[in-house]
Amino acid sequence: MMRLNVPLTGAEELAAVAEVLESGYLTQGPRAAEFERLVSEYVGVPHAFATSSATTGLHLALHAAGVQAGDEVIIPDFSFPATANAVIQQGATPVFVDIDLDTFNMDPALIGAAVTERTRAIMPVHAFGLPADMDAINAEAARIGVPVIEDAACALGGTYRGRQAGALGTAGVFSFHPRKIITTGEGGLITTSDDALAERVAVLRTHGAVRGSHYMSFVDAGYNYRLSDVHAAIGVAQMAKLDAIMAGRRALAATYGEALAGVAGVTAPHVPEGTEHAYQSYVVLLDAGIDRNAVIDAMRAAEIETTLGTYSMHLQPYFRDRFGIADEQLPQATRAHASALTLPLYPQLAEGDVLRVVETLARVLESHV
């Protein structure tokens, strides 16, 4: 079976973990600090805070940005539900906005209609590693005076008009789950250039504590959202491979784009001018009327793993029951939920593997169009 993704790990990660285990310093410590430094330098921001996951990172960033119970946070409907869950965990309400079907990202033109007197933040998602239209989103945020928290879970290495994802808003949050660009096993990280926000994140991440000369003082009701040195050591080793990983993903994505050009029933990813896609996932859009789930089953029968793009959250039972949003209110996200298809993509694949995926997909679509 050709898998959807395989992390690029090896002897370097094993040695890094062994070194931490031998040191006896397993919780957040010097390796986490080194990992934070490497990511902050790469992204081009002064502050980075490793967290136990991107979900906890999003929650922490929202709390530090001042979002409170009863507030509203504008998010795209088409995203993994962790985006909305983090808002709900803070006692706030997610306000779902439809997407641009060409990019799978939040449509900035729809933000204005979603704003109310309770709006306290905008949280765009860089879908599958493609940065959202951040100039337009930041302009909307500036107009109403709220922070922008980038859900950059998939976007390490993605750029927008020469700037790295994670440096495009008030704060950014990355994921290091094994399906992401690089991995720490599980983990996340907050980036920011906002000194005041950074100070709040530092306190809230570690139980609301400030360390003194002899012991800690607890100045807030914080969280234990730290990343252990065991996980961070993997991240340090992964950062040394990041450029090679990005080059491999982009080369294979280019091969996909060329090979898919003549395949009926499928549209390859669109990358707007001035934007560089990180290609955490290679997600195509099938023509309306094609049974995407049947395509997944047929590809699996051919020993190729594929899956949906991601979720239109308003269709999921919890959000459907709580908010009762009709499909007609979010037509593009609804379409993407039904028709987006993720194809295998990771640097260890050969060009011939990509061509096999496309050839198989073409045969499958011929029988489903």
N, C-alpha and C positions, 0 to 999 in steps of 0.2 A: 504493500500500500504506500503510495506517495502521500506523505503527510502534508497537512496545511502549512505547518511551520515547524522547524527544528532549531532550537537555540544553538548558536555557534559557541560551544564551550569545549574545554579540553584540559590539558595539563596545567595551564596557567591558573585556571580557576581552582583546580584541585590543590595546587601548591599554596595559593592564597588562603584558602580555607584552612588548610593544615597549619599554616603559620599562625593564624588566629587561635585555633584550638590549642596549639602548643604554648601560646603566650598566656593563656588563662584569662584574658580580657575578652569576654564574649559579648557583652552588651554594647550599647552605643559608645564608641570611643575613638581611637586614632584612625581606624580604617574608615569609619563613617565620616569623620572630618576630612579625610583625604578624598573620599568619593564626592563629598559636597564641593570641595575646592575644584576638582576636575570638571564637574558639571557646570558650576558657576562660571568658570573660565571659558568653557566651550560655548555656553549660551550667551555670555557677555553681560552678566549681571553681578552685583557685589554680594548678594546673599543667596544661599541655598540651604535647605533644611531637609535632610533625608527623613522619610516617614515609613511606617509599616506597610502602607499601600497607597495607591493613588486615591482611593476612596477616602481614607483617613486624611490624606493631604488636602483633598477638596473641602472636606468638612472643616479642617483646621484653618484653611485659607478663608473660608466664608466667615467663620467665627472671628478671626483676627481682623477681617475687613469690616466688622461691625454689624453683620447680618444677625437679626434677632428673631425671636418667635413672633409670628404675625406678619413678617416682612414677605416680600415677593422677590424671586430671582428669575430672570428671563433666561431660558435655555432652549436649545433646539430639541424638537421631539425625537429626532432620529439619532439615537446614541445608546450605548450600553446603560442600563438603568442606574448604575452607580452615580451617574451625573445628577439625576433627580433625587436619588436616595440621600446624597450628601446634603442637599437643600432641606429635605424633610427632617433629617437628623438634627439640623440646627433649629427646628421648629418653624421654618419658613415654608412658603408655598412655591413650588415650581410653576412657572408660566410657560407653556410650551409654544414655540414658534416654529413655523414650517421651514423647510429647507429649499435651497436651490438644487434641483435634481441633477444639474450638470456636475456639481462639486460635492453633493451630499452635505454641504455645510449650511449653517443658519443663514437665512435670507435677510440681510440687514434692512431691506426695505420694509419688512414686516415688524420690526422692533417697535417703531413708534406706536402702532396700534395696540401693542401689548403692555405699554407703560401705564401705570396707575400711580396714585399718591403713595402706595405701599412699596413701589419698586425700590430695591436697595442695592441691586447688583445685576450685571449681565455676565453670563457664563457661557461663552461660545465654546464649541468643541471643534478641534481640528480633525475632521473625520478621516480616519484611516491613515493619518500622517500628512494630510493636505491642510496647510494653514487657512483659516477662514479669512474673509475680507475684513481685516482688522482695522484698516483706516476708517471704513464706514461704520464699523461697530464702535470703535473708540469715539467717533464723532457723536454718535447717538448717546453714548455714556456721558460724554462731556456736556452735552446739551441738558441732560437731566441731573448731572452731578453725582454719578454713582461709579464705583470701581468696576473694573473688568477683570474677571478671573478666568484665565485660559484653561480649559480642560485640554491639556496638551498630552494626555495619556499616551497617545499613539505617535506623537509628532517630534520626538527628539531627532534633530538633524534637518527637519523641515524649515524652510525660510520663506519670509514674506518681505519683498522689496529690500533684500539684503540683510534683514534682521532675523535672528533665530527665533523659532517658536519658544515660548517661555520667557521672551523678553519683549512681548508685543502688547502687554496689558499691565494692570496693577500687579498681578502675580500670575505665575503659571504653575501647573501641576503635571508632572510626568508619572508614568507607570513603568515598572520594571518587571511586570509579569512575564513569564516565559514566552508569550506570544508577541511581546513588544520588541522594539528595535534592539535594545540590549536588555539583559535580565539580571536581577539579583535573587531569583527564585520567586520571591514576593517582595514588593517594596514600591515606594513612590518617592517623590521629591518636589518641594516647593521652591520656586525661584522668584526673586523680586528685587527691584531697585528701590523700593520704598522702605526707608530706614525705620519708620514708626511701625509699619506692618511687620517687618522682620523682627523687631523687638517683641511684639505681641506673639508671633509664631514661636519664637524661642522659649517663651515662658509657658505658653499653653501646651506645647508639644510634650513637656516633661512635668506633668502633674501640677502646672501652675507655679512652679518653683523657681526661685532665684538662689543661686549658690553663693553663700558667704565664705568667710575664711575658715570656718569650722564646720558648718552645717548649712542646710537649706532653709530658706524662709518661703512659705507657701502664700503667694499673694493673689492667687486666683484659683478657681475650680477648673483645673486643666485636665489633660488626658495623658495616657501613656501611648503615644503615637510614634515612638522612636523606631529606628531601624538598627538591628544588631550589627556588630562588627563582622559576624559570620556572613550575613547577607551583603554587607557593604564591601567586604573583601572581594566577593564575586563581581560586584559592580566596578571596582577599581580595575580588575583584570579585563572586564568587558570594555571599559572606556579606551583601553589601549587598542582595541579592535574596531572601534566605532567607525573610523574612516573607511576601513576595508569593508565592513558590513554595509555601510551606506552605498559605497561604490558598487558592490555586488547586487544589492537590491535594485538600484537604479538601472544597471545594465540589463538585468533580467526583465524589469518593467518595460524597458525600451523594446526588448525582444517580443514581449507579449503584445505591445502596441502595434508593432509591424505585422505580426502574425495574425492578429485579430482583425486587421483592416478589411479583409475580404470575407469575413464570416458573417453570414446573415443572422439576424435575431439578437445581436449583442452589441453593446456600446462600451468601448474602452474608457478608462478614466480620463477626465478632462482636467488639465492643469492650466489655470489662468496665467497670463503673462506676468512676469515678475515674481512668481511663486515657484518654489522647489518642493516637490512632494517627497516625503520621507519614505513612503511605501511600506508602512508597517503591515498593511494588507493590500493586495491587489484586488480591487472590487469592481466588477463590471455590472452593467445594467442590462437585464434581458428585456426584450420587447414585451409590451403588455400582451397578455393572453397566453404567454408561455408559463407552464407550471414549473416554477423554480424548484419546488421540493422534489418533483419528479426528476428534474435534471440532476439534483444532488444525489438521488438514489441511483440514477444511471451512471453517473461518474464514479460512485462508490463501487458499483458492480464492475467497473473497468479499473479498479484498484487505484483510484485517484480521490483523495479527500477534498471535498469542498464544503461550504456552509453558506448560510445567509450572510448578508452584509453586516447589519446589526439590527437593533430593535426600534420600531416606532413605539415609543413608550406608552402612548395613549391607548394602544391596543392590548397592553398587558393587564392581566386581571386586577392587580392592585390599583393601578392608575385609572383603569376603565371604571372600576367600581367607585373610586373616590371622586373622580373629576367628571366622568361621563361625557367626554369630548367626542363629538361625532367625527367620523372619518372625513366628512366634507369640509371640516374646519382645517384639516391638515392633509390635504390631498397628495402633496409631493412626498411627505414622509410615509404616508400610507402606501403609496406606489413603491417607494424604495424598500419598504419592509417586505413587500410581496415579490419584488423583482431583482433586488440586488444579490449578487453571487460572488463569494470570495474564492479566489483560485490560489493554489499553492504558491508561496513565494518566500524564499530564504536563500542566503548566499551559497549554500552548499549545492543547490540545484545546478545542473548543467543546462546549456542552451537547448540541448536535445530534450531535456525533461520538459521545458516550457513548450517546445513545439509539440511534444506528445500530448500535453494538456490541451492545447488549442485544437489539435487534430481530433482528439476525442470529443471535446466540447462541440466542435462543428458537426460531427456525426450524430451526437445526441440531439442537437438542436434540429437537425434535418428531420428527425422523427417526431419532434415536438412542436414545430412551427405550424 
